């Protein structure tokens, strides 16, 4: 995958999740999600926080404070601002080619963005399950994310990041196969 395709994929995935977040009703923010430790608000806070972690990695700035509420009174606005900041950081000269060592291992910016692109539709699925909001998650990005995580996860420990893969039929929609590969039961019930 080329760097320009990765940056484009990030923009498309971020926009799809932003559209979904824009449509979360006021009474849905405390609803449970398939990520059992998070409600809808916590999950969106995680998405914003991870966008800001990637910004810090790419800009070489301080990491955001863990556990902070980044949403305030405007969760959708906070998400959109963090997504725009990540898009701008990903466009910095040389950032996608540069390798960085972190506790998660050494990877280029492009490789890190592929994880981000996989994480967005996965958590988009979580938000759809929790809220019932219909989302238009780009099928090609979901397929790419599934291929990517299938290639990456066998060589990495799942503990603390993903549960074990769940069963699903081979012809299930790609988003459901991505969800089950990352440990979510399909169908999910609160």
C-alpha positions in Angstrom: 0.0 0.0 0.0 1.4 3.4 -0.9 1.8 6.2 1.5 -0.7 8.3 -0.4 -3.2 5.5 -0.3 -2.7 5.1 3.5 -3.2 8.8 4.1 -6.3 8.7 1.9 -7.6 5.6 3.8 -7.1 7.5 7.1 -9.1 10.4 5.8 -11.9 8.2 4.6 -12.0 6.1 7.7 -11.9 9.2 9.9 -14.8 10.8 8.0 -16.9 7.7 8.2 -16.5 7.4 11.9 -17.0 11.2 12.3 -20.3 10.8 10.4 -21.4 8.0 12.8 -20.4 10.0 15.9 -22.3 13.1 14.6 -25.5 11.0 14.7 -25.2 9.6 18.2 -28.2 10.8 20.2 -27.9 12.6 23.5 -29.4 9.7 25.4 -27.0 7.2 23.8 -23.7 8.4 25.3 -23.9 6.2 28.4 -25.0 3.1 26.5 -22.8 -0.1 26.9 -20.5 -1.1 24.0 -19.0 -4.4 23.0 -15.8 -3.1 24.7 -17.1 -4.1 28.1 -14.9 -1.5 30.0 -16.3 1.4 27.9 -19.7 3.0 27.3 -20.2 5.0 24.1 -18.7 8.2 25.6 -15.7 6.3 26.9 -15.2 4.7 23.5 -15.3 8.0 21.6 -12.9 9.4 24.2 -10.6 6.5 23.4 -10.8 7.3 19.6 -9.9 10.9 20.3 -7.1 10.0 22.7 -5.6 7.6 20.2 -5.8 10.2 17.4 -3.8 12.5 19.8 -1.3 9.7 20.6 -0.6 9.4 16.9 -0.3 13.1 16.5 2.3 13.2 19.4 4.2 10.3 17.8 4.3 12.0 14.4 5.1 15.5 15.7 7.6 14.3 18.3 5.6 16.1 21.0 4.5 15.0 24.5 2.0 12.1 24.8 -1.5 13.2 25.9 -2.4 12.5 29.5 -3.9 9.0 30.0 -7.4 8.8 31.3 -8.3 12.4 30.6 -11.7 13.4 29.4 -11.0 14.8 25.9 -14.7 15.2 24.9 -16.0 18.0 27.1 -19.4 19.2 26.1 -18.9 18.6 22.4 -17.9 14.9 21.8 -18.4 15.1 18.0 -16.4 18.3 17.7 -13.6 16.8 19.8 -13.4 13.8 17.5 -13.4 15.9 14.4 -10.6 18.2 15.7 -8.5 15.2 16.7 -9.0 13.6 13.3 -8.0 16.8 11.5 -4.9 17.1 13.7 -3.9 13.5 12.9 -4.5 14.1 9.2 -2.2 17.1 9.4 0.4 15.3 11.4 0.4 12.4 8.9 1.1 14.9 6.1 4.3 16.2 7.7 7.3 15.6 5.5 9.0 12.2 6.1 6.8 11.2 9.0 5.4 8.1 7.2 8.9 6.8 6.2 10.5 7.4 9.6 10.8 4.4 12.0 10.2 4.9 15.7 10.6 2.6 18.6 7.8 2.5 21.2 6.7 0.0 23.8 4.6 -1.6 21.0 7.8 -2.2 18.9 9.5 -0.4 16.0 7.4 0.6 13.0 7.3 3.3 10.4 4.6 6.0 10.4 2.9 4.3 7.5 2.8 1.0 9.4 1.4 2.8 12.5 -1.3 4.5 10.4 -2.4 1.1 9.0 -3.1 0.1 12.6 -5.1 3.3 13.1 -7.1 2.7 9.9 -7.9 -0.9 11.2 -8.9 0.5 14.6 -11.4 3.0 13.3 -13.8 0.7 11.6 -13.4 -1.9 14.4 -14.6 0.7 16.9 -17.1 2.0 14.4 -18.7 -1.5 14.5 -18.7 -1.2 18.3 -20.5 2.2 18.1 -23.0 0.8 15.6 -23.8 -2.1 17.9 -24.2 0.2 20.9 -26.3 2.9 19.3 -28.1 1.3 16.3 -26.9 4.2 14.2 -26.4 2.9 10.6 -22.9 3.6 9.4 -21.4 3.7 5.9 -18.0 2.1 6.7 -16.0 1.9 3.4 -16.1 -1.8 2.4 -12.6 -1.6 0.8 -11.1 -0.1 4.0 -12.8 -2.8 6.1 -11.4 -5.5 3.8 -7.9 -4.0 4.0 -8.2 -3.7 7.8 -9.2 -7.3 8.1 -6.3 -8.4 5.8 -3.9 -6.2 7.8 -4.9 -7.4 11.3 -4.9 -11.0 10.2 -1.3 -10.6 9.0 -0.2 -8.7 12.1 -1.9 -10.2 15.1 -0.5 -13.8 14.9 2.9 -12.3 15.6 1.8 -10.1 18.5 0.3 -10.9 21.9 -3.4 -10.3 22.1 -3.5 -9.9 25.9 -4.8 -6.5 27.0 -5.5 -5.4 23.4 -7.8 -8.0 21.8 -9.8 -11.0 22.9 -9.4 -14.3 21.1 -11.1 -14.5 17.7 -14.7 -15.5 17.8 -16.5 -17.9 15.4 -18.2 -16.6 12.3 -19.1 -17.9 8.9 -16.7 -17.2 6.0 -19.3 -15.4 3.9 -20.3 -12.9 6.7 -19.9 -9.2 5.9 -16.3 -8.0 6.2 -17.1 -5.7 9.1 -18.5 -8.6 11.1 -15.4 -10.8 10.2 -13.2 -7.9 11.4 -15.1 -7.6 14.6 -14.9 -11.3 15.4 -11.2 -11.5 14.5 -10.6 -8.8 17.0 -12.5 -10.7 19.7 -16.1 -9.4 19.5 -19.1 -11.7 19.4 -21.4 -11.4 16.4 -24.2 -10.9 17.1 -23.5 -8.7 20.1 -26.1 -8.2 22.8 -25.7 -5.7 25.7 
